[in-house]
């Protein structure tokens, strides 16, 4: 028997239809579970955080180097957080940083041989987690449809100015 809802029960208002709300929460839960398992795998296999892996994988996919701004936009991370993570990766010998030859105001980040080795070390387990958790219950047609949907959502979201282009907040005096 279901009890009646109290007068102050949660009311999402007119913003989302029930199907939209259910879809939103299913997506958020799935992303959360996937991120948790990915983080565990990355820590166990290579002592990397998810963002550190994203930095290394982004650099590897880009041919070895990107500017800090390109990295921040690609991994959707704050400037200060990215600087900190790049510093940790540099201390570990996985990346190097220096002025960009194209624009001396920009900092270029390059993956090292040790960084490539770490990506190669972690990739088999990373692929296994993705296949098991994300792609395991899907058909080929589902994967194609999900890929199309998520590409449209990503492109729509990316049409907004990147976080790296946002003005910095001023500190209170």
Residue pairs with C-beta under 8 A, 6 or more apart in sequence:
12 21
16 24
33 133
34 129
34 130
34 133
34 134
35 50
37 129
37 133
38 50
38 126
38 129
38 130
39 49
39 50
41 122
41 125
41 126
41 128
41 129
42 48
42 49
42 50
42 52
42 53
42 122
42 126
43 49
44 125
45 121
45 122
45 125
45 126
46 53
46 118
46 121
46 122
48 56
48 118
48 122
49 85
51 75
51 77
51 81
51 82
51 85
52 85
52 88
52 89
52 94
53 119
53 122
53 126
54 74
54 75
54 77
55 71
55 75
55 82
55 85
55 86
55 89
55 95
55 109
56 89
56 94
56 95
56 111
56 115
56 118
56 119
57 119
58 66
58 71
58 74
58 75
59 65
59 66
59 71
59 95
59 109
59 110
59 111
59 115
60 111
60 115
60 116
60 119
62 70
64 110
64 111
65 108
65 109
65 110
65 111
66 74
66 108
66 109
67 100
67 103
67 106
67 107
67 108
67 109
68 79
68 82
68 83
68 86
68 97
68 106
68 107
68 108
68 109
69 106
69 164
71 77
71 82
71 86
71 109
72 78
72 79
72 82
72 162
72 163
72 164
73 162
73 163
73 164
75 82
76 163
77 85
77 163
78 163
79 164
86 95
86 97
86 109
89 95
89 115
90 96
90 97
92 114
93 112
93 114
93 115
94 111
94 112
94 114
94 115
94 118
95 109
95 110
95 111
95 112
95 115
96 109
96 110
96 112
97 107
97 108
97 109
97 110
98 107
98 108
98 110
99 106
99 107
99 108
100 106
100 107
100 108
101 108
111 119
135 143
138 146
